[in-house]
Amino acid sequence: MKRFLTDISNGLKGFAMGAANVIPGVSGGTIALITGIFGRLINALNSLLSVSAWKAFFKGSFREFFAAIDGRFLLAVGIGIVLSVFSLAKLMEYVLEQYPVQTWAFFLGMIAASALYMLLDVRGWKPSFVLWLILGAAAGVLLCTLSPTTTTDDVWFIIVCGALAICTMILPGVSGSFILLLLGKYEYIMEAISTLNWPVLLAFGVGCVAGIISFSKLLHWLLGKYEQPTMLVLTGFIMGSLIKVWPWRGEALEAASQAAGKDVGPMIIPGIIWIVAGIICVVLLEMAGKAAPKE
């Protein structure tokens, strides 16, 4: 009974991670930190590349393999994430269509606040830290200004999107859905989830698996050896990429007017209100993280 309750608890934590990964600006890794499972999750993902674990698998020792990869934990968290993503995708598709300015403003507030908290976590500032931050910001601006408004729907690109998104989903402060947004595939993937477009979901899933297998060790190594430069580049990248979610850009205002059936004007006040709401959400998450027991 106790193990079952633990499974339920881990499933609920996975559900919270899934909800975070649907929203650009909130990181599933941050939720994992808040709920106290981040370290265990990283270790479990790394164990998927363990030679000894896979030797047990191919020898038919499935129980040993399952234990080696912390399978019960991964399964509970994974089920929670999948259930959350599928149940919330329809909602995100709806609000982006009906309330585009407010939704992008909410995302902007959350992303900006997350980047600020990442900066506040930096200790012992050095001139080189500023350079890493500027490098990341320049990369973010460059990607947003050079990337096309629409990107290809070809299978290979959906696989790439899945690989890149899954890697950032496990990093505290970096949202996987934000990466999808930068790649021009956020709304496309949300629609695929809500309509159960299995060819797209399969390609995206293949990318996710490939991303975990290819990059989990690299991410673990970077954070272990070069944590500060890595996080500073990521923070700068997020800050530079904020132009991608600017709520008052032309297409967002046009979509808002179409949804309302009339000219809605600049919508400055609603946008500001929802930016503040996004900031408050991140502040509350950070407060919860500080109050949560450590691993």
C-alpha positions as CSV (number, residue, x, y, z in Angstrom):
1,M,0.0,0.0,0.0
2,K,2.8,2.4,0.9
3,R,4.6,1.8,-2.5
4,F,1.3,2.4,-4.3
5,L,0.8,5.7,-2.5
6,T,4.4,6.6,-3.4
7,D,3.6,5.8,-7.0
8,I,0.5,8.0,-6.9
9,S,2.6,10.8,-5.4
10,N,5.2,10.5,-8.1
11,G,2.5,10.4,-10.7
12,L,1.0,13.6,-9.4
13,K,4.5,15.2,-9.5
14,G,4.8,14.0,-13.1
15,F,1.4,15.6,-13.8
16,A,2.7,18.9,-12.5
17,M,5.8,18.6,-14.6
18,G,3.6,17.9,-17.7
19,A,1.5,20.9,-17.0
20,A,4.6,23.1,-16.7
21,N,6.0,21.7,-20.0
22,V,2.8,22.7,-21.8
23,I,3.3,26.4,-20.8
24,P,6.3,28.3,-22.3
25,G,8.2,29.9,-19.5
26,V,7.6,27.2,-16.8
27,S,10.2,24.4,-16.8
28,G,9.4,20.8,-15.9
29,G,12.8,20.7,-14.3
30,T,11.8,23.6,-12.0
31,I,8.8,21.6,-10.9
32,A,11.0,18.5,-10.4
33,L,13.2,20.7,-8.1
34,I,10.2,22.0,-6.2
35,T,8.7,18.6,-5.7
36,G,12.0,17.1,-4.6
37,I,12.5,14.6,-7.5
38,F,15.0,16.4,-9.7
39,G,18.1,14.5,-8.6
40,R,16.4,11.1,-8.7
41,L,15.0,11.9,-12.2
42,I,18.4,12.9,-13.6
43,N,20.0,9.7,-12.2
44,A,17.2,7.5,-13.5
45,L,17.5,9.1,-17.0
46,N,21.2,8.6,-17.0
47,S,20.8,5.0,-15.9
48,L,18.9,4.4,-19.2
49,L,22.4,4.5,-20.8
50,S,23.9,2.1,-18.4
51,V,25.7,-0.8,-20.1
52,S,25.1,-3.1,-17.1
53,A,21.4,-2.3,-17.1
54,W,21.0,-3.2,-20.8
55,K,23.1,-6.4,-20.4
56,A,20.5,-7.5,-17.8
57,F,17.7,-6.6,-20.3
58,F,19.2,-8.6,-23.2
59,K,19.8,-11.6,-20.8
60,G,16.1,-11.6,-20.0
61,S,16.6,-10.3,-16.5
62,F,13.8,-7.8,-16.8
63,R,13.3,-7.4,-13.1
64,E,16.9,-6.5,-12.7
65,F,16.8,-4.1,-15.6
66,F,13.7,-2.4,-14.3
67,A,15.3,-1.9,-10.9
68,A,18.6,-0.7,-12.4
69,I,16.8,2.1,-14.3
70,D,14.5,3.0,-11.4
71,G,11.7,1.9,-13.6
72,R,8.8,2.1,-11.1
73,F,9.7,5.7,-10.5
74,L,10.1,6.6,-14.2
75,L,6.9,4.9,-15.1
76,A,4.9,6.7,-12.5
77,V,6.3,10.1,-13.4
78,G,6.1,9.4,-17.1
79,I,2.4,8.4,-16.9
80,G,1.7,11.6,-15.0
81,I,3.5,13.7,-17.6
82,V,1.6,12.1,-20.5
83,L,-1.8,12.4,-18.9
84,S,-1.1,16.1,-18.1
85,V,0.1,17.0,-21.6
86,F,-2.9,15.4,-23.3
87,S,-5.4,16.9,-21.0
88,L,-4.1,20.4,-21.1
89,A,-3.2,20.7,-24.8
90,K,-6.8,21.4,-25.8
91,L,-7.0,24.2,-23.3
92,M,-3.8,25.9,-24.6
93,E,-5.0,25.6,-28.2
94,Y,-8.3,27.3,-27.2
95,V,-6.7,30.2,-25.3
96,L,-4.2,30.9,-28.0
97,E,-7.0,31.1,-30.5
98,Q,-9.5,33.1,-28.4
99,Y,-7.2,35.2,-26.2
100,P,-3.9,35.5,-28.1
101,V,-2.7,38.8,-26.6
102,Q,-3.5,37.8,-23.0
103,T,-1.9,34.4,-23.5
104,W,1.3,35.7,-25.0
105,A,1.5,38.4,-22.3
106,F,1.1,35.7,-19.6
107,F,3.9,33.7,-21.3
108,L,6.1,36.8,-21.5
109,G,5.7,37.5,-17.7
110,M,6.5,33.9,-16.8
111,I,9.5,33.7,-19.1
112,A,11.0,37.0,-18.0
113,A,10.5,36.2,-14.3
114,S,12.1,32.8,-14.8
115,A,15.1,34.4,-16.4
116,L,15.4,36.9,-13.6
117,Y,15.4,34.1,-11.0
118,M,18.0,32.2,-12.9
119,L,20.2,35.4,-12.7
120,L,19.6,35.7,-9.0
121,D,20.9,32.2,-8.5
122,V,24.3,33.1,-9.9
123,R,27.0,33.5,-7.2
124,G,30.4,35.1,-7.4
125,W,29.9,37.2,-10.6
126,K,33.0,37.5,-12.8
127,P,33.5,39.4,-16.1
128,S,33.5,36.1,-17.9
129,F,29.9,35.5,-16.6
130,V,28.7,38.7,-18.3
131,L,30.3,37.5,-21.6
132,W,28.5,34.1,-21.3
133,L,25.2,36.0,-20.7
134,I,25.7,38.3,-23.6
135,L,26.6,35.3,-25.8
136,G,23.4,33.5,-24.9
137,A,21.3,36.7,-25.4
138,A,22.8,37.3,-28.8
139,A,22.1,33.7,-29.8
140,G,18.5,34.1,-28.7
141,V,18.0,37.3,-30.6
142,L,19.7,35.9,-33.7
143,L,17.5,32.8,-33.7
144,C,14.3,34.8,-33.3
145,T,15.1,37.3,-36.0
146,L,16.5,34.8,-38.5
147,S,14.0,32.0,-37.9
148,P,11.1,31.9,-40.4
149,T,7.5,32.6,-39.2
150,T,6.5,29.1,-40.4
151,T,8.7,26.0,-40.5
152,T,8.4,22.7,-42.3
153,D,6.1,20.0,-41.2
154,D,8.3,17.3,-42.5
155,V,8.9,14.3,-40.3
156,W,12.6,15.0,-39.9
157,F,12.0,18.4,-38.5
158,I,9.3,17.2,-36.0
159,I,11.9,14.6,-34.8
160,V,14.5,17.4,-34.3
161,C,11.9,19.4,-32.4
162,G,11.1,16.5,-30.1
163,A,14.8,15.9,-29.4
164,L,15.6,19.5,-28.6
165,A,12.4,20.0,-26.5
166,I,12.9,16.9,-24.3
167,C,16.4,18.0,-23.4
168,T,15.4,21.4,-22.2
169,M,12.3,20.0,-20.4
170,I,14.6,18.5,-17.7
171,L,16.6,21.7,-17.2
172,P,15.5,23.9,-14.3
173,G,14.4,27.3,-15.6
174,V,14.3,26.3,-19.3
175,S,10.9,25.4,-20.8
176,G,10.7,22.7,-23.5
177,S,7.6,24.3,-24.9
178,F,9.5,27.6,-25.2
179,I,11.9,25.8,-27.5
180,L,9.0,24.5,-29.6
181,L,7.7,28.1,-29.7
182,L,11.1,29.3,-31.0
183,L,11.1,26.6,-33.6
184,G,7.7,27.6,-34.8
185,K,6.0,24.4,-33.8
186,Y,4.4,25.0,-30.4
187,E,0.8,25.5,-31.7
188,Y,1.4,22.7,-34.3
189,I,2.3,20.2,-31.6
190,M,-0.4,21.3,-29.2
191,E,-3.0,20.8,-32.0
192,A,-1.5,17.4,-32.8
193,I,-1.9,16.4,-29.2
194,S,-5.4,17.7,-28.9
195,T,-6.6,16.1,-32.1
196,L,-4.5,12.9,-31.6
197,N,-2.6,13.3,-34.8
198,W,-0.7,10.0,-34.4
199,P,1.8,10.4,-37.3
200,V,3.0,13.7,-35.9
201,L,3.0,12.4,-32.3
202,L,4.9,9.3,-33.3
203,A,7.6,11.4,-35.0
204,F,7.8,13.8,-32.0
205,G,8.0,10.8,-29.6
206,V,10.9,9.3,-31.6
207,G,12.7,12.7,-31.3
208,C,12.1,12.8,-27.6
209,V,13.5,9.3,-27.1
210,A,16.5,10.1,-29.4
211,G,17.1,13.4,-27.5
212,I,17.1,11.7,-24.1
213,I,19.5,9.0,-25.3
214,S,21.8,11.4,-27.2
215,F,21.9,14.4,-24.8
216,S,21.1,13.3,-21.3
217,K,24.7,12.4,-20.6
218,L,26.0,15.6,-22.2
219,L,23.6,17.8,-20.2
220,H,24.5,15.9,-17.0
221,W,28.2,16.5,-17.8
222,L,27.8,20.2,-18.7
223,L,25.8,20.9,-15.5
224,G,28.4,19.0,-13.4
225,K,31.5,20.5,-14.9
226,Y,30.4,23.9,-16.2
227,E,27.2,24.7,-14.4
228,Q,27.5,28.5,-14.2
229,P,28.5,29.1,-17.8
230,T,25.8,26.7,-19.0
231,M,23.1,28.3,-17.0
232,L,24.3,31.8,-17.9
233,V,24.2,31.0,-21.6
234,L,20.7,29.5,-21.2
235,T,19.5,32.5,-19.2
236,G,20.9,34.9,-21.8
237,F,19.2,32.9,-24.6
238,I,15.9,33.1,-22.8
239,M,16.2,36.9,-22.3
240,G,17.2,37.4,-26.0
241,S,14.3,35.3,-27.2
242,L,11.6,37.3,-25.4
243,I,10.9,39.1,-28.6
244,K,9.3,35.9,-29.9
245,V,6.5,36.1,-27.3
246,W,5.9,39.9,-27.5
247,P,2.1,40.0,-27.1
248,W,1.5,43.2,-29.1
249,R,3.0,42.1,-32.3
250,G,0.8,42.5,-35.4
251,E,-0.3,38.9,-35.8
252,A,-1.4,38.5,-32.2
253,L,-3.6,41.7,-32.4
254,E,-5.0,40.6,-35.7
255,A,-5.9,37.2,-34.2
256,A,-7.5,38.9,-31.2
257,S,-9.6,41.1,-33.5
258,Q,-10.7,38.0,-35.5
259,A,-11.7,36.1,-32.3
260,A,-13.7,39.1,-31.0
261,G,-15.3,39.9,-34.4
262,K,-14.2,43.5,-34.1
263,D,-11.1,45.7,-33.8
264,V,-9.8,45.3,-30.3
265,G,-7.3,48.1,-30.4
266,P,-3.8,47.9,-28.9
267,M,-5.0,46.0,-25.7
268,I,-2.2,47.6,-23.6
269,I,-4.0,47.2,-20.2
270,P,-5.0,43.6,-20.6
271,G,-1.5,42.7,-21.8
272,I,0.1,44.4,-18.8
273,I,-2.3,42.7,-16.4
274,W,-1.5,39.2,-17.8
275,I,2.2,39.9,-17.7
276,V,1.9,40.7,-14.0
277,A,-0.1,37.5,-13.6
278,G,2.7,35.5,-15.2
279,I,5.3,37.1,-13.0
280,I,3.2,36.3,-9.9
281,C,2.8,32.6,-10.9
282,V,6.6,32.2,-11.1
283,V,7.2,34.0,-7.8
284,L,4.7,31.7,-6.1
285,L,6.5,28.7,-7.7
286,E,9.8,29.9,-6.4
287,M,8.4,30.5,-3.0
288,A,7.0,26.9,-3.0
289,G,10.4,25.7,-4.1
290,K,12.2,27.3,-1.1
291,A,9.6,26.0,1.3
292,A,9.8,22.5,-0.1
293,P,11.9,19.9,1.8
294,K,15.3,19.2,0.1
295,E,16.1,15.8,-1.4
